[in-house]
């Protein structure tokens, strides 16, 4: 399924221009004219990356990012603003945990590259979280198994795999004994076959 990138700005002409410029990118571009409209879109569908202006009526981009971070933590946040001050950058990073910061007018090619990088970063974050959950589930299952089996101490190697103690038996000798017993059992069966046939 194609990822979605949500562009949020109160300038409709800018949104149209960015949508046209990014139409060949490997993601679907969706637009919203305000922070509230962006939140409605996010509630209705998954969005991989949100690109927002800082200065918008009703809700600043950094406020929008803070709400996205709290509700949709896997959604990457990119600031695109004409207010390129240190205060704006600090709000975007500290309050909204912005992944990237672009200033208007921006180079569309640089923005496209930044969005692709954000998608890669999101994929890595989501996958690492999934792997962590898998490890936690497996660890809980192992703890339960060890408890049920009455095992109090399990030795593990560097990768976490359980290390079994060396067998106290000479396995080669044991295999020879098993083969010898199988041959004897086969001979006994053959010797009894004529007796059974004569009855």
PyMOL commands that set and color helices and strands:
alter all, ss='L'
color gray80, all
select helices_A, chain A and resi 12-21+35-44+61-71+86-94+108-148+171-198
alter helices_A, ss='H'
color red, helices_A
select strands_A, chain A and resi 3-8+27-32+49-52+76-81+100-103
alter strands_A, ss='S'
color yellow, strands_A
deselect
rebuild
show_as cartoon
